[in-house]
Amino acid sequence: MEMILNENDMVVGVQFENGTIQDYVDEANTFGLIRIDETTAYWFLYNKEDSPEDIQDLYEKVTKEEHFIKDEYGEEVVLFNKKGDITFEVLIKKIDSYLDDEMASIF
């Protein structure tokens, strides 16, 4: 994965062989976008205890529609608005890999 940096050299996503992951694609910086081949989905991180109100509101709205949640000890990766044939499970594995790489680079 090749990191995508903003003008301040902060990681804002990654580019890989057949797609990209972006941290934020909306003006409020609440959700990102994953694209693999022709499949896309929005995603965000959610924690019931710590997420700000705008993320809490987004979570409530998204969970009433088609979505996928991977919960790891209260920290949830939420995928929604998927378009395309690639499964939620494949998308979440790619996001997990990105988040693991991002955390490893911090340490």
ABEGO torsion letter per residue (X at the ends): XBBBBBAAGBBAEBBBAAEBBBABABAAGABBBBBBEABBBBBBBBBAAABBAAAAAAAAAAAABBBBBBBBGGBBBBBBGBBEABBAAAAAAAAAAAAAAAAAAAX
